């Protein structure tokens, strides 16, 4: 479904009064049908209008989730899992009404297994909370999507972020999950062993399932030793292609970049306005290196030489933690900075990811599209793993702008598919990319996905209308 089509969408299911009464009897004050609470749980950072659930259950335990699911299942009422609400593709919107199960109060770190480099957390634990709680162990959790997202939501959308070029995505870093299925069963998908050949890989099935197969209540993730030395740098370039080629060539030379972020000139301009920085408003790379002091120095020198050969200039270092934090905070705020280029706007955030050999072509062609557009459309992204975002900013009160934004969004995604890539590198499908998912995988693969959904959720109550159309 396109974002413009959603403005005429009507909900065809409502939670019956008997269900709401049963929820209140079970949960008391932990269930709310107040308009402000429901509206809060019926919107995210996508361009869609608010689609509120009929009520919100604030779960504090796995048993709470089980009981809420069983009550909803008895009445065949939709269930939408909700964490931090930071998704940008309409994942948490109550397209058909129903009950939002908010797991943000399920925020306990269950166990930290230092020797095994893993930890188990409840689904509502956020990435910043986790890293704060394990700091004294000498370990850290590297997946950093920018927003302080919940681990359950990051698992459900198969998130990644700025560190993915070195540490991978949630797909590589989730060891196992515990989920509540559509029939109220509690299933743990695997043990904590480093590898297993036992049966279907249920863990990978739920990682990226976007709440359509069950509600994730616990996640076991990998941890990593905190690097001995960390160094950050920024470097300016004459154009986007030169910056992208610097990253590609560095990776091909075997440099283990920890972070490699591209910002085009318009993004840097937006960041300067929003974060009060004074960066040169030209295409720019934000880089970070992890390792031993000698290793970090060698990596940085190699990349600096590659950058220089591509016209890179003004290589500036951020070695102390305060300078690095300031630098990466500015990058993490880029999305909200771009929104301020057109106050009151909504963003269509493309999520193209292509093989790195095609990345320069994809971004260059997208930049040409942007130049012809009538809307602000900054480009930035995690170019180290072939992923970039074009944030197309439009006024939701002007239909022509929303249509133009959707046209440009579709153009970027179709280009990524033509170049052997994907329509979503990290944000997920949600409502917005269901048609593109069909284009990417084809009819037979989509039929398998629909049959899988039907087997796990025969009454289509788990986040219906998302990911796979039933």
C-alpha positions, 0 to 999 in steps of 0.5 A, spaced: 500 500 500 502 506 498 502 512 503 497 516 499 492 510 499 492 510 506 489 516 507 482 513 504 483 507 508 478 505 513 478 500 518 474 494 517 474 490 524 473 493 531 474 490 538 468 488 541 465 490 548 466 484 551 473 483 549 474 490 552 471 488 558 475 482 559 481 485 558 479 490 563 478 485 568 484 481 567 489 488 566 485 493 570 489 500 569 494 496 565 489 497 559 487 503 556 482 505 551 483 513 552 484 517 545 491 520 546 494 513 548 491 510 542 493 515 538 500 515 540 500 507 539 497 508 532 502 513 529 510 512 527 515 516 523 512 513 517 508 518 512 501 515 514 496 518 518 494 516 525 491 509 525 489 508 532 488 501 536 481 500 540 485 499 546 492 498 549 495 493 553 501 495 557 504 488 558 509 487 564 511 479 563 510 474 558 504 471 562 501 478 560 502 477 553 500 470 553 493 472 556 492 478 552 493 474 546 489 469 548 483 474 549 484 477 542 484 470 539 478 468 542 474 474 539 479 474 532 481 481 534 488 484 531 494 484 535 499 489 534 506 489 538 509 496 540 515 497 543 519 504 542 514 506 536 520 508 532 519 504 525 518 508 519 514 504 514 507 503 518 509 497 522 505 499 528 499 502 525 492 499 527 490 498 520 484 494 522 483 496 529 484 491 534 489 491 541 496 494 541 500 490 546 505 495 549 512 491 551 516 497 553 515 495 561 518 489 559 525 492 560 529 487 564 536 485 562 534 477 564 542 475 564 549 477 561 553 471 560 560 474 559 564 468 558 559 466 552 559 473 549 551 473 549 545 476 553 538 475 554 533 481 555 526 482 555 523 485 548 522 492 551 529 493 553 532 499 548 539 498 545 542 504 549 539 501 556 543 495 554 549 498 553 549 502 559 547 496 564 553 492 561 558 497 560 562 494 566 563 488 563 567 490 558 562 488 552 557 492 548 552 491 543 554 494 537 547 494 533 545 502 532 540 504 528 540 511 530 533 511 534 533 508 541 529 502 539 527 496 543 531 490 542 524 486 540 522 491 535 529 491 532 529 484 532 522 484 528 524 489 523 531 486 522 534 492 524 542 494 523 545 501 522 551 505 522 555 499 525 553 494 520 559 494 516 563 491 521 558 487 526 553 485 521 545 486 522 540 483 527 540 477 523 547 475 524 546 478 532 540 474 534 542 468 537 534 466 539 528 469 541 522 467 545 515 469 542 508 468 544 504 465 538 497 466 535 494 461 539 498 463 545 503 458 546 510 460 548 516 458 544 523 459 544 527 458 538 534 455 539 539 454 545 545 459 546 550 454 542 554 458 537 551 453 532 546 448 531 543 444 525 537 442 529 531 443 525 528 449 521 531 455 523 525 458 527 530 464 529 531 467 522 523 466 521 522 471 527 527 475 525 524 480 520 517 477 521 515 484 523 510 482 528 506 478 523 507 471 526 508 472 533 509 477 539 517 477 541 518 477 548 525 475 549 531 476 545 538 473 546 543 477 542 551 477 541 555 481 545 562 484 543 569 486 547 569 494 547 575 496 542 581 497 545 582 504 541 577 508 537 578 513 532 573 517 528 574 522 522 570 526 517 572 527 510 569 532 504 569 530 497 567 534 490 561 529 489 557 523 492 560 518 487 567 520 489 565 519 497 562 512 495 568 510 491 572 511 497 568 506 501 568 501 496 575 501 495 577 501 502 573 495 503 576 491 497 582 493 500 580 489 506 580 495 511 575 493 517 571 499 517 567 500 523 562 505 520 562 509 514 556 514 513 555 518 507 552 525 507 550 529 501 551 537 501 543 538 503 544 533 509 550 536 512 546 543 511 540 540 515 544 537 520 548 544 521 541 547 522 539 542 527 545 540 531 548 547 531 554 544 527 559 548 522 561 542 517 562 544 510 556 543 506 559 538 501 558 531 500 562 528 506 564 521 509 563 520 517 568 514 518 570 510 525 575 505 526 576 500 531 581 495 534 588 496 537 592 503 537 596 501 532 591 497 527 586 503 528 592 508 526 594 503 520 586 503 518 585 510 518 592 512 514 590 507 509 583 510 508 586 517 508 590 515 502 584 512 498 580 518 500 585 523 497 586 519 491 578 520 490 579 528 491 577 527 498 580 533 503 579 536 510 580 529 513 579 531 520 580 526 526 575 525 532 579 521 537 577 523 544 570 520 546 567 527 547 568 529 539 566 522 537 559 523 541 558 530 538 560 527 531 555 521 531 550 525 535 549 529 529 549 523 524 544 520 528 539 526 528 540 527 520 533 524 519 529 529 524 534 534 521 531 533 514 524 534 516 526 541 519 527 543 512 520 543 511 517 544 517 510 540 518 512 535 513 512 527 513 518 523 510 518 518 505 525 514 507 527 510 502 531 504 504 535 502 498 541 497 499 545 494 493 551 490 492 557 495 493 559 494 486 553 498 484 552 503 489 555 509 486 551 508 480 545 507 484 546 513 488 548 517 482 542 516 478 538 517 485 541 524 486 540 526 478 532 524 480 532 528 486 535 534 482 529 534 478 524 533 483 520 539 487 521 537 494 527 537 498 530 530 498 537 529 502 541 523 501 545 519 506 546 512 509 550 506 511 554 506 504 559 501 507 554 495 506 551 498 500 545 501 504 543 509 503 536 513 504 533 518 500 529 522 505 523 525 501 520 531 505 513 532 503 507 536 506 501 531 508 496 537 507 498 537 499 496 531 495 500 533 489 506 533 494 505 526 497 504 523 490 510 526 487 514 524 494 511 517 493 513 517 485 520 519 487 520 513 492 518 508 488 523 510 483 529 509 487 526 502 490 525 500 483 532 502 481 535 498 487 531 492 484 534 493 477 541 493 480 540 486 484 539 489 490 533 490 495 527 495 497 529 495 504 536 494 507 534 495 514 527 498 515 522 493 513 516 492 509 510 494 514 505 497 510 509 501 505 513 496 501 508 490 500 508 491 492 515 492 492 516 485 496 512 482 490 517 485 485 523 483 489 521 476 490 516 474 485 509 470 485 512 463 487 516 466 493 510 470 495 505 464 495 510 461 500 510 467 505 503 467 505 502 460 506 507 460 512 503 466 515 497 462 514 500 456 518 503 460 524 497 465 524 490 462 521 486 467 523 490 473 521 490 476 527 498 478 528 499 485 525 494 484 519 495 488 513 503 488 514 508 485 510 504 479 506 497 480 504 492 475 506 
